[in-house]
Amino acid sequence: MTEKLIFELSLPGRQGVAFPANDVPTTALPELLPQEFIREQAPPLPEVGELDAVRHFVRLSRMNFGVDVGFYPLGSCTMKYNPKVAEDAAALSGFANLHPYQPVELSQGALRLMYETQQDLAEITGMDAFTLQPAAGAHGEMTGMLIIKAYLESKGEIGRTKVIVPDSAHGTNPATATLCGFQVVEVKSDERGGVDLEALKKVLGPDVAALMLTNPSTLGLFEDQIKEIADLVHRAGGLLYYDGANLNAIMGYARPGDMGFDVVHLNLHKTFGTPHGGGGPGAGPVGVKAELAPFLPKPVVIKQEGSYLLDYNLPRSIGRVKAFYGNFGVVVKAYTYLRALGGQGLKQVSEFAVLNANYLMGRLSNHLRIPYPRVCMHEFVASPPKDLKERGIKTLDIAKRLLDYGYHPPTVYFPLIVEEAIMIEPTETESKEILDQFADILIKVLEEARDNPETLKNAPYTTPVRRLDEVTAARKPVLGWLPE
Amino acid sequence: MRFIPHTEEERRQMLDLLGIEHTDRLFEEIPRDVRLNRELQVEGGLSEMELSRHMASLAGINTGVDETVCFLGAGAYDHYIPSAVKHILSRSEFYTAYTPYQPEISQGVLQSIFEYQSMICLLTDMDAANASMYDGASALAEAALMACAATRRDRVVVAKTVHPEYREVVRTYLYGHGIEISEAPFREGQTKVEDAAGLLDNKTAALLVQYPNFFGSVEDLAKLAEAAHAVGALLAVCADPIALGLLKSPGQCGADIVVGEGQSLGNPLSYGGPYLGFLACREKFLRKMPGRIVGQTVDVDGRRAYVLTLQAREQHIRRDKATSNICSNQALCALAATVYLSLVGRQGLRQVAELCLQKTAYARNLLSQLPGYQLPWQAPVFKEFVIKTKVAPDIINRELLKHNILGGLDLGRYYPELAGHMLFCVTEKRSRQEIDLLADRLGALS
């Protein structure tokens, strides 16, 4: 199944939407713009009717897999169900049609929603102040690390140029540290999957600005030495940064602020049920301890005498990371989710996220290699059995075969420290039935791998397209349609 | 339990398999001294019916552009969104998907991004576009970083006619690298080439300008490009995509990198986000581009297909050596832009642009003839213009609001030297009657 490009459906003279005629006196173009500023030819956009366009994009949607289509155990991405009521809320005219520069008197509902979201996120994470401005997790990381940089500089600590990240970290962590002008120092994991304390001690010193950590780690394991780690980092004069990708595991059970973290970013599109949109938009709010609050991006939403205001008076702020106030539409969805669940409901989210992951690990532990056989949190990491390697079966082959059975595969080849990693995160919104079906199919795929390895190596068979030539795509890039 | 399907029986069976009595056992991994020993104080537990009512009442407190007549722009625009856009965007195969890591089951998102990249290239006359950035401001900041990497220089010149918040974002992004920023002043509402040229030197990586600029004036890109290139710097342009239906493209004027805010293309105002930033460049800078890029290829059966490509630039492969830390794009907003541009098409985009141009010219002319209002500058404008007022802008806006009009931006807020100046925006949605009403009310005030 393939679909023509929209350009290939184009026929000169068609138009999908009509505009009203000009109702003001028309001035000749040359009187309004110098000739050399005017485009000689309109850009060759497609010319299609409304039905052509609608069918084209509906057909494309049918070639796409989302949480609403089937099980999506993509580790580290928290592909939980996205409640429809939140979509409806964000689409309400009183939210969707607000201009960012309209007077705050007209926006009290929106500002209250933002303010309460800031407060709730602070309560959930144990931080003192929040900004909703960052548009995504990586954007939040950048914001948080720049706050750390500005804070240290304000204390005259200009020699702190290094940022420590564990070898199990998300790729965004080292990339962020570089973007913020730090040098990255990698620290290895110990045999239990946590930070190796001895290795950490060796790299800590007066040149260290921060340690970036995910807890539970990307291995799905709780870093139980977190207090010691926090003490070591703080004693060395550094700060502790929390990558909130895995917060779904611990809500109501533990808070980064109580563990000693100074700065956190959250992913509203993971933990708080907002959809991922095929790659975005998300939202990556950042929370800090009181001492770092003056450095938050401006403006922040404050409450004064019963009204809500945008406070721009932050002279030590790092500035801005985005125009306006963040991905407000996404924040509306997260707020809706918070009010649906409340404190107790959020704790149940984590309870069942962790139960589901442990149950699925239990169902699969005799069939996959589990490199860290401990109780996991919201996800677990596994490797294919040893004998499959001898048959030339890779994790990629298993993932591709799962597509034929109607599942989105788990995250593969991450974290980098686990051989042929398969990272499974079921989330709390999946029932036992779904987990059992998935476990049965995965076991069946492993059997197929033994009985008939070629079946896996050539999979998938039933998808709209089959395995792609990614090498040619990168070597001879074709990145757009060109007019003839 | 909200959105959690387990029955008590299922939960017991699951605990049995794990050989434990209670889920608390699973959380013993968390040391006692960091456990939270109280309930989270977060309001909630509302049923869907209560929740819908609560959200409607919060939304109801706000008054937006559909209940007023909006003459406010300044980076967020009240353009018409064809109905089909929201219907396509509500397809949950699109919106509940993650980044298309598994191309075999993600052709919908991948092909739509490929079409989006194509359209951005056609609008800007650039060779390659990425899958989108967070917004126009962050796209401009990434363009500055890209130019520094491409030229191995560490200084940029930003026109003061670039959106003030965009300039702040550029400053924040460059802070980490210690890149020096100079701001080129404006005269007559435009960046004059001699003023920019005076700041450009052989250490300058790029000149950053907006097109049309923050005041609505159309900058002379060709001359600015010449000045930048004369010292080996790049020209990075932040363009309004609607204007590109009518104005000469930045590519034709000599720009090297073109970015912009794509909100105008089918995305609601939504109090400032989510929007999308587009970023496009000439081929020689392709491998310095940040963000996701989709390319065309074939599958094992020879069928045409699309895939994320050139990933060797990105954080999940290169880690600390990546071109940027960006991980996501604004795929759903980019889809809105793609559907919008498909519906309006070649002729429609030009129509929208001409409607904006004509109505803005009409409003500008009308307002400039009112006593107490004058045009400070004569530079050509597209869909926004600046007017100098005798009465203070905040008083004007308060008065306009009484007549349900959302007035222009008070420029004194961002440019102290422009106290008593307002920035008005007139899109294709404003009728002659609404513009006349604005003029009437302003006239009554002076």
Chai-1 contact restraints between the chains, C-beta under 6 A:
chainA,res_idxA,chainB,res_idxB,connection_type,confidence,min_distance_angstrom,max_distance_angstrom,comment,restraint_id
A,T2,B,R303,contact,1.0,0.0,6.0,A-B,restraint_1
A,T2,B,R304,contact,1.0,0.0,6.0,A-B,restraint_2
A,I6,B,E115,contact,1.0,0.0,6.0,A-B,restraint_3
A,I6,B,S342,contact,1.0,0.0,6.0,A-B,restraint_4
A,Q15,B,G345,contact,1.0,0.0,6.0,A-B,restraint_5
A,Q15,B,Q347,contact,1.0,0.0,6.0,A-B,restraint_6
A,Q15,B,G348,contact,1.0,0.0,6.0,A-B,restraint_7
A,G16,B,L343,contact,1.0,0.0,6.0,A-B,restraint_8
A,V17,B,P82,contact,1.0,0.0,6.0,A-B,restraint_9
A,V17,B,L343,contact,1.0,0.0,6.0,A-B,restraint_10
A,V17,B,V344,contact,1.0,0.0,6.0,A-B,restraint_11
A,F19,B,Q351,contact,1.0,0.0,6.0,A-B,restraint_12
A,N22,B,L355,contact,1.0,0.0,6.0,A-B,restraint_13
A,N22,B,Q358,contact,1.0,0.0,6.0,A-B,restraint_14
A,D23,B,S431,contact,1.0,0.0,6.0,A-B,restraint_15
A,D23,B,R432,contact,1.0,0.0,6.0,A-B,restraint_16
A,V24,B,Q358,contact,1.0,0.0,6.0,A-B,restraint_17
A,V24,B,K359,contact,1.0,0.0,6.0,A-B,restraint_18
A,V24,B,Y362,contact,1.0,0.0,6.0,A-B,restraint_19
A,V24,B,R432,contact,1.0,0.0,6.0,A-B,restraint_20
A,T26,B,Q358,contact,1.0,0.0,6.0,A-B,restraint_21
A,T27,B,A361,contact,1.0,0.0,6.0,A-B,restraint_22
A,L32,B,L357,contact,1.0,0.0,6.0,A-B,restraint_23
A,L32,B,A361,contact,1.0,0.0,6.0,A-B,restraint_24
A,L33,B,P380,contact,1.0,0.0,6.0,A-B,restraint_25
A,F37,B,V218,contact,1.0,0.0,6.0,A-B,restraint_26
A,F37,B,L247,contact,1.0,0.0,6.0,A-B,restraint_27
A,F37,B,K248,contact,1.0,0.0,6.0,A-B,restraint_28
A,R39,B,L247,contact,1.0,0.0,6.0,A-B,restraint_29
A,R39,B,K248,contact,1.0,0.0,6.0,A-B,restraint_30
A,A42,B,R346,contact,1.0,0.0,6.0,A-B,restraint_31
A,A42,B,R350,contact,1.0,0.0,6.0,A-B,restraint_32
A,P43,B,L122,contact,1.0,0.0,6.0,A-B,restraint_33
A,P43,B,L123,contact,1.0,0.0,6.0,A-B,restraint_34
A,P44,B,L122,contact,1.0,0.0,6.0,A-B,restraint_35
A,L45,B,L341,contact,1.0,0.0,6.0,A-B,restraint_36
A,L45,B,G345,contact,1.0,0.0,6.0,A-B,restraint_37
A,L45,B,R346,contact,1.0,0.0,6.0,A-B,restraint_38
A,P46,B,S342,contact,1.0,0.0,6.0,A-B,restraint_39
A,P46,B,G345,contact,1.0,0.0,6.0,A-B,restraint_40
A,E47,B,G345,contact,1.0,0.0,6.0,A-B,restraint_41
A,E47,B,R346,contact,1.0,0.0,6.0,A-B,restraint_42
A,V48,B,S342,contact,1.0,0.0,6.0,A-B,restraint_43
A,E50,B,A84,contact,1.0,0.0,6.0,A-B,restraint_44
A,A53,B,S342,contact,1.0,0.0,6.0,A-B,restraint_45
A,A53,B,L343,contact,1.0,0.0,6.0,A-B,restraint_46
A,V54,B,A84,contact,1.0,0.0,6.0,A-B,restraint_47
A,F57,B,I88,contact,1.0,0.0,6.0,A-B,restraint_48
A,F57,B,V339,contact,1.0,0.0,6.0,A-B,restraint_49
A,L60,B,G108,contact,1.0,0.0,6.0,A-B,restraint_50
A,L60,B,Q111,contact,1.0,0.0,6.0,A-B,restraint_51
A,L60,B,S112,contact,1.0,0.0,6.0,A-B,restraint_52
A,S61,B,R91,contact,1.0,0.0,6.0,A-B,restraint_53
A,S61,B,E93,contact,1.0,0.0,6.0,A-B,restraint_54
A,S61,B,F94,contact,1.0,0.0,6.0,A-B,restraint_55
A,S61,B,G108,contact,1.0,0.0,6.0,A-B,restraint_56
A,M63,B,Q107,contact,1.0,0.0,6.0,A-B,restraint_57
A,M63,B,G108,contact,1.0,0.0,6.0,A-B,restraint_58
A,N64,B,E93,contact,1.0,0.0,6.0,A-B,restraint_59
A,N64,B,A97,contact,1.0,0.0,6.0,A-B,restraint_60
A,N64,B,S106,contact,1.0,0.0,6.0,A-B,restraint_61
A,N64,B,G108,contact,1.0,0.0,6.0,A-B,restraint_62
A,N64,B,V109,contact,1.0,0.0,6.0,A-B,restraint_63
A,F65,B,I105,contact,1.0,0.0,6.0,A-B,restraint_64
A,G66,B,S92,contact,1.0,0.0,6.0,A-B,restraint_65
A,G66,B,E93,contact,1.0,0.0,6.0,A-B,restraint_66
A,G66,B,T96,contact,1.0,0.0,6.0,A-B,restraint_67
A,G66,B,A97,contact,1.0,0.0,6.0,A-B,restraint_68
A,V67,B,T96,contact,1.0,0.0,6.0,A-B,restraint_69
A,D68,B,S92,contact,1.0,0.0,6.0,A-B,restraint_70
A,D68,B,T96,contact,1.0,0.0,6.0,A-B,restraint_71
A,L74,B,Y98,contact,1.0,0.0,6.0,A-B,restraint_72
A,C77,B,Y98,contact,1.0,0.0,6.0,A-B,restraint_73
A,Y81,B,F3,contact,1.0,0.0,6.0,A-B,restraint_74
A,N82,B,T96,contact,1.0,0.0,6.0,A-B,restraint_75
A,V85,B,E48,contact,1.0,0.0,6.0,A-B,restraint_76
A,V85,B,L51,contact,1.0,0.0,6.0,A-B,restraint_77
A,A89,B,M55,contact,1.0,0.0,6.0,A-B,restraint_78
A,L92,B,A59,contact,1.0,0.0,6.0,A-B,restraint_79
A,S93,B,D66,contact,1.0,0.0,6.0,A-B,restraint_80
A,G94,B,A59,contact,1.0,0.0,6.0,A-B,restraint_81
A,G94,B,G60,contact,1.0,0.0,6.0,A-B,restraint_82
A,G94,B,N62,contact,1.0,0.0,6.0,A-B,restraint_83
A,F95,B,A59,contact,1.0,0.0,6.0,A-B,restraint_84
A,A96,B,P268,contact,1.0,0.0,6.0,A-B,restraint_85
A,A96,B,S270,contact,1.0,0.0,6.0,A-B,restraint_86
A,N97,B,G64,contact,1.0,0.0,6.0,A-B,restraint_87
A,N97,B,V65,contact,1.0,0.0,6.0,A-B,restraint_88
A,N97,B,D66,contact,1.0,0.0,6.0,A-B,restraint_89
A,N97,B,L269,contact,1.0,0.0,6.0,A-B,restraint_90
A,L98,B,N62,contact,1.0,0.0,6.0,A-B,restraint_91
A,L98,B,G64,contact,1.0,0.0,6.0,A-B,restraint_92
A,L98,B,Y271,contact,1.0,0.0,6.0,A-B,restraint_93
A,H99,B,V65,contact,1.0,0.0,6.0,A-B,restraint_94
A,H99,B,L72,contact,1.0,0.0,6.0,A-B,restraint_95
A,H99,B,A76,contact,1.0,0.0,6.0,A-B,restraint_96
A,H99,B,L269,contact,1.0,0.0,6.0,A-B,restraint_97
A,P100,B,A76,contact,1.0,0.0,6.0,A-B,restraint_98
A,P100,B,Y271,contact,1.0,0.0,6.0,A-B,restraint_99
A,P100,B,G272,contact,1.0,0.0,6.0,A-B,restraint_100
A,Y101,B,L72,contact,1.0,0.0,6.0,A-B,restraint_101
A,Y101,B,A74,contact,1.0,0.0,6.0,A-B,restraint_102
A,Y101,B,L409,contact,1.0,0.0,6.0,A-B,restraint_103
A,Q102,B,L406,contact,1.0,0.0,6.0,A-B,restraint_104
A,L106,B,T63,contact,1.0,0.0,6.0,A-B,restraint_105
A,S107,B,N62,contact,1.0,0.0,6.0,A-B,restraint_106
A,Q108,B,I61,contact,1.0,0.0,6.0,A-B,restraint_107
A,G109,B,L58,contact,1.0,0.0,6.0,A-B,restraint_108
A,G109,B,A59,contact,1.0,0.0,6.0,A-B,restraint_109
A,G109,B,I61,contact,1.0,0.0,6.0,A-B,restraint_110
A,G109,B,N62,contact,1.0,0.0,6.0,A-B,restraint_111
A,A110,B,N62,contact,1.0,0.0,6.0,A-B,restraint_112
A,A110,B,Y271,contact,1.0,0.0,6.0,A-B,restraint_113
A,L113,B,L58,contact,1.0,0.0,6.0,A-B,restraint_114
A,D120,B,V42,contact,1.0,0.0,6.0,A-B,restraint_115
A,E123,B,Q41,contact,1.0,0.0,6.0,A-B,restraint_116
A,E123,B,V42,contact,1.0,0.0,6.0,A-B,restraint_117
A,A135,B,Y134,contact,1.0,0.0,6.0,A-B,restraint_118
A,A136,B,S328,contact,1.0,0.0,6.0,A-B,restraint_119
A,A138,B,N325,contact,1.0,0.0,6.0,A-B,restraint_120
A,A138,B,I326,contact,1.0,0.0,6.0,A-B,restraint_121
A,A138,B,C327,contact,1.0,0.0,6.0,A-B,restraint_122
A,H139,B,Y134,contact,1.0,0.0,6.0,A-B,restraint_123
A,G171,B,Q315,contact,1.0,0.0,6.0,A-B,restraint_124
A,G171,B,H316,contact,1.0,0.0,6.0,A-B,restraint_125
A,G171,B,R319,contact,1.0,0.0,6.0,A-B,restraint_126
A,T172,B,Q315,contact,1.0,0.0,6.0,A-B,restraint_127
A,T172,B,N325,contact,1.0,0.0,6.0,A-B,restraint_128
A,T172,B,C327,contact,1.0,0.0,6.0,A-B,restraint_129
A,P174,B,R319,contact,1.0,0.0,6.0,A-B,restraint_130
A,P174,B,D320,contact,1.0,0.0,6.0,A-B,restraint_131
A,A175,B,Q315,contact,1.0,0.0,6.0,A-B,restraint_132
A,A175,B,A322,contact,1.0,0.0,6.0,A-B,restraint_133
A,A175,B,N325,contact,1.0,0.0,6.0,A-B,restraint_134
A,T176,B,N325,contact,1.0,0.0,6.0,A-B,restraint_135
A,T178,B,D320,contact,1.0,0.0,6.0,A-B,restraint_136
A,L179,B,N325,contact,1.0,0.0,6.0,A-B,restraint_137
A,C180,B,G176,contact,1.0,0.0,6.0,A-B,restraint_138
A,G181,B,G176,contact,1.0,0.0,6.0,A-B,restraint_139
A,G181,B,H177,contact,1.0,0.0,6.0,A-B,restraint_140
A,V184,B,D320,contact,1.0,0.0,6.0,A-B,restraint_141
A,F222,B,E29,contact,1.0,0.0,6.0,A-B,restraint_142
A,F222,B,I30,contact,1.0,0.0,6.0,A-B,restraint_143
A,D224,B,P31,contact,1.0,0.0,6.0,A-B,restraint_144
A,G252,B,L40,contact,1.0,0.0,6.0,A-B,restraint_145
A,Y253,B,F27,contact,1.0,0.0,6.0,A-B,restraint_146
A,A254,B,I30,contact,1.0,0.0,6.0,A-B,restraint_147
A,A254,B,V34,contact,1.0,0.0,6.0,A-B,restraint_148
A,A254,B,R35,contact,1.0,0.0,6.0,A-B,restraint_149
A,A254,B,L36,contact,1.0,0.0,6.0,A-B,restraint_150
A,R255,B,L36,contact,1.0,0.0,6.0,A-B,restraint_151
A,D258,B,V34,contact,1.0,0.0,6.0,A-B,restraint_152
A,M259,B,V34,contact,1.0,0.0,6.0,A-B,restraint_153
A,P275,B,Y95,contact,1.0,0.0,6.0,A-B,restraint_154
A,P275,B,T96,contact,1.0,0.0,6.0,A-B,restraint_155
A,H276,B,Y98,contact,1.0,0.0,6.0,A-B,restraint_156
A,G277,B,Y95,contact,1.0,0.0,6.0,A-B,restraint_157
A,G277,B,A331,contact,1.0,0.0,6.0,A-B,restraint_158
A,G277,B,L332,contact,1.0,0.0,6.0,A-B,restraint_159
A,G278,B,F94,contact,1.0,0.0,6.0,A-B,restraint_160
A,G278,B,A97,contact,1.0,0.0,6.0,A-B,restraint_161
A,G278,B,V109,contact,1.0,0.0,6.0,A-B,restraint_162
A,G278,B,A331,contact,1.0,0.0,6.0,A-B,restraint_163
A,G278,B,L332,contact,1.0,0.0,6.0,A-B,restraint_164
A,G279,B,T99,contact,1.0,0.0,6.0,A-B,restraint_165
A,G279,B,S328,contact,1.0,0.0,6.0,A-B,restraint_166
A,G279,B,N329,contact,1.0,0.0,6.0,A-B,restraint_167
A,G279,B,A331,contact,1.0,0.0,6.0,A-B,restraint_168
A,G280,B,S328,contact,1.0,0.0,6.0,A-B,restraint_169
A,G280,B,N329,contact,1.0,0.0,6.0,A-B,restraint_170
A,G280,B,Q330,contact,1.0,0.0,6.0,A-B,restraint_171
A,G280,B,A331,contact,1.0,0.0,6.0,A-B,restraint_172
A,P281,B,P274,contact,1.0,0.0,6.0,A-B,restraint_173
A,P281,B,Q330,contact,1.0,0.0,6.0,A-B,restraint_174
A,P281,B,C333,contact,1.0,0.0,6.0,A-B,restraint_175
A,G282,B,S328,contact,1.0,0.0,6.0,A-B,restraint_176
A,I318,B,T172,contact,1.0,0.0,6.0,A-B,restraint_177
A,G319,B,E168,contact,1.0,0.0,6.0,A-B,restraint_178
A,G319,B,R171,contact,1.0,0.0,6.0,A-B,restraint_179
A,G319,B,T172,contact,1.0,0.0,6.0,A-B,restraint_180
A,R320,B,E165,contact,1.0,0.0,6.0,A-B,restraint_181
A,R320,B,E168,contact,1.0,0.0,6.0,A-B,restraint_182
A,R320,B,V169,contact,1.0,0.0,6.0,A-B,restraint_183
A,R320,B,T172,contact,1.0,0.0,6.0,A-B,restraint_184
A,V321,B,T172,contact,1.0,0.0,6.0,A-B,restraint_185
A,K322,B,Y134,contact,1.0,0.0,6.0,A-B,restraint_186
A,K322,B,D135,contact,1.0,0.0,6.0,A-B,restraint_187
A,K322,B,A137,contact,1.0,0.0,6.0,A-B,restraint_188
A,K322,B,S138,contact,1.0,0.0,6.0,A-B,restraint_189
A,A323,B,G75,contact,1.0,0.0,6.0,A-B,restraint_190
A,A323,B,D135,contact,1.0,0.0,6.0,A-B,restraint_191
A,A323,B,A137,contact,1.0,0.0,6.0,A-B,restraint_192
A,A323,B,E165,contact,1.0,0.0,6.0,A-B,restraint_193
A,F324,B,G272,contact,1.0,0.0,6.0,A-B,restraint_194
A,F324,B,G273,contact,1.0,0.0,6.0,A-B,restraint_195
A,Y325,B,G272,contact,1.0,0.0,6.0,A-B,restraint_196
A,G326,B,G273,contact,1.0,0.0,6.0,A-B,restraint_197
A,N327,B,G273,contact,1.0,0.0,6.0,A-B,restraint_198
A,N327,B,P274,contact,1.0,0.0,6.0,A-B,restraint_199
A,F328,B,S270,contact,1.0,0.0,6.0,A-B,restraint_200
A,F328,B,Y271,contact,1.0,0.0,6.0,A-B,restraint_201
A,F328,B,G272,contact,1.0,0.0,6.0,A-B,restraint_202
A,F328,B,G273,contact,1.0,0.0,6.0,A-B,restraint_203
A,G329,B,S270,contact,1.0,0.0,6.0,A-B,restraint_204
A,G329,B,P274,contact,1.0,0.0,6.0,A-B,restraint_205
A,V330,B,P274,contact,1.0,0.0,6.0,A-B,restraint_206
A,T336,B,M55,contact,1.0,0.0,6.0,A-B,restraint_207
A,L338,B,G44,contact,1.0,0.0,6.0,A-B,restraint_208
A,R339,B,G44,contact,1.0,0.0,6.0,A-B,restraint_209
A,R339,B,L46,contact,1.0,0.0,6.0,A-B,restraint_210
A,R339,B,L51,contact,1.0,0.0,6.0,A-B,restraint_211
A,A340,B,R2,contact,1.0,0.0,6.0,A-B,restraint_212
A,A340,B,L51,contact,1.0,0.0,6.0,A-B,restraint_213
A,L341,B,R2,contact,1.0,0.0,6.0,A-B,restraint_214
A,L341,B,G44,contact,1.0,0.0,6.0,A-B,restraint_215
A,G342,B,V42,contact,1.0,0.0,6.0,A-B,restraint_216
A,G342,B,E43,contact,1.0,0.0,6.0,A-B,restraint_217
A,G342,B,G44,contact,1.0,0.0,6.0,A-B,restraint_218
A,G342,B,G45,contact,1.0,0.0,6.0,A-B,restraint_219
A,G343,B,E39,contact,1.0,0.0,6.0,A-B,restraint_220
A,G343,B,L40,contact,1.0,0.0,6.0,A-B,restraint_221
A,G343,B,V42,contact,1.0,0.0,6.0,A-B,restraint_222
A,G345,B,R2,contact,1.0,0.0,6.0,A-B,restraint_223
A,G345,B,G44,contact,1.0,0.0,6.0,A-B,restraint_224
A,G345,B,G45,contact,1.0,0.0,6.0,A-B,restraint_225
A,L346,B,L40,contact,1.0,0.0,6.0,A-B,restraint_226
A,Q348,B,M1,contact,1.0,0.0,6.0,A-B,restraint_227
A,E351,B,T23,contact,1.0,0.0,6.0,A-B,restraint_228
A,F352,B,I4,contact,1.0,0.0,6.0,A-B,restraint_229
A,V354,B,L26,contact,1.0,0.0,6.0,A-B,restraint_230
A,L355,B,M14,contact,1.0,0.0,6.0,A-B,restraint_231
A,L355,B,T23,contact,1.0,0.0,6.0,A-B,restraint_232
A,N358,B,L18,contact,1.0,0.0,6.0,A-B,restraint_233
A,N358,B,L26,contact,1.0,0.0,6.0,A-B,restraint_234
A,Y359,B,M14,contact,1.0,0.0,6.0,A-B,restraint_235
A,G362,B,L17,contact,1.0,0.0,6.0,A-B,restraint_236
A,G362,B,L18,contact,1.0,0.0,6.0,A-B,restraint_237
A,V375,B,L26,contact,1.0,0.0,6.0,A-B,restraint_238
A,V375,B,E29,contact,1.0,0.0,6.0,A-B,restraint_239
A,L403,B,E104,contact,1.0,0.0,6.0,A-B,restraint_240
A,L403,B,I105,contact,1.0,0.0,6.0,A-B,restraint_241
A,E428,B,I4,contact,1.0,0.0,6.0,A-B,restraint_242
A,T429,B,F3,contact,1.0,0.0,6.0,A-B,restraint_243
A,S431,B,P5,contact,1.0,0.0,6.0,A-B,restraint_244
A,K432,B,E10,contact,1.0,0.0,6.0,A-B,restraint_245
A,K432,B,M14,contact,1.0,0.0,6.0,A-B,restraint_246
A,P460,B,E104,contact,1.0,0.0,6.0,A-B,restraint_247
A,T463,B,E104,contact,1.0,0.0,6.0,A-B,restraint_248
A,T463,B,I105,contact,1.0,0.0,6.0,A-B,restraint_249
A,P464,B,Q107,contact,1.0,0.0,6.0,A-B,restraint_250
A,V465,B,E104,contact,1.0,0.0,6.0,A-B,restraint_251
A,V465,B,Q107,contact,1.0,0.0,6.0,A-B,restraint_252
A,V465,B,D299,contact,1.0,0.0,6.0,A-B,restraint_253
A,V465,B,R303,contact,1.0,0.0,6.0,A-B,restraint_254
A,V465,B,A305,contact,1.0,0.0,6.0,A-B,restraint_255
A,R466,B,D299,contact,1.0,0.0,6.0,A-B,restraint_256
A,R466,B,V300,contact,1.0,0.0,6.0,A-B,restraint_257
A,R466,B,D301,contact,1.0,0.0,6.0,A-B,restraint_258
A,R467,B,V300,contact,1.0,0.0,6.0,A-B,restraint_259
A,L468,B,P103,contact,1.0,0.0,6.0,A-B,restraint_260
A,L468,B,T297,contact,1.0,0.0,6.0,A-B,restraint_261
A,L468,B,D299,contact,1.0,0.0,6.0,A-B,restraint_262
A,L468,B,A305,contact,1.0,0.0,6.0,A-B,restraint_263
A,L468,B,V307,contact,1.0,0.0,6.0,A-B,restraint_264
A,D469,B,T297,contact,1.0,0.0,6.0,A-B,restraint_265
A,D469,B,V298,contact,1.0,0.0,6.0,A-B,restraint_266
A,E470,B,V307,contact,1.0,0.0,6.0,A-B,restraint_267
A,T472,B,T297,contact,1.0,0.0,6.0,A-B,restraint_268
A,A473,B,G295,contact,1.0,0.0,6.0,A-B,restraint_269
A,A473,B,T297,contact,1.0,0.0,6.0,A-B,restraint_270
A,A473,B,V307,contact,1.0,0.0,6.0,A-B,restraint_271
A,A473,B,T309,contact,1.0,0.0,6.0,A-B,restraint_272
A,A474,B,T309,contact,1.0,0.0,6.0,A-B,restraint_273
A,A474,B,L310,contact,1.0,0.0,6.0,A-B,restraint_274
A,P477,B,G295,contact,1.0,0.0,6.0,A-B,restraint_275
A,V478,B,G295,contact,1.0,0.0,6.0,A-B,restraint_276
A,V478,B,Q296,contact,1.0,0.0,6.0,A-B,restraint_277
A,L479,B,Q117,contact,1.0,0.0,6.0,A-B,restraint_278
A,L479,B,A128,contact,1.0,0.0,6.0,A-B,restraint_279
A,L479,B,G295,contact,1.0,0.0,6.0,A-B,restraint_280
A,G480,B,Q117,contact,1.0,0.0,6.0,A-B,restraint_281
A,G480,B,S118,contact,1.0,0.0,6.0,A-B,restraint_282
A,G480,B,C121,contact,1.0,0.0,6.0,A-B,restraint_283
A,W481,B,S118,contact,1.0,0.0,6.0,A-B,restraint_284
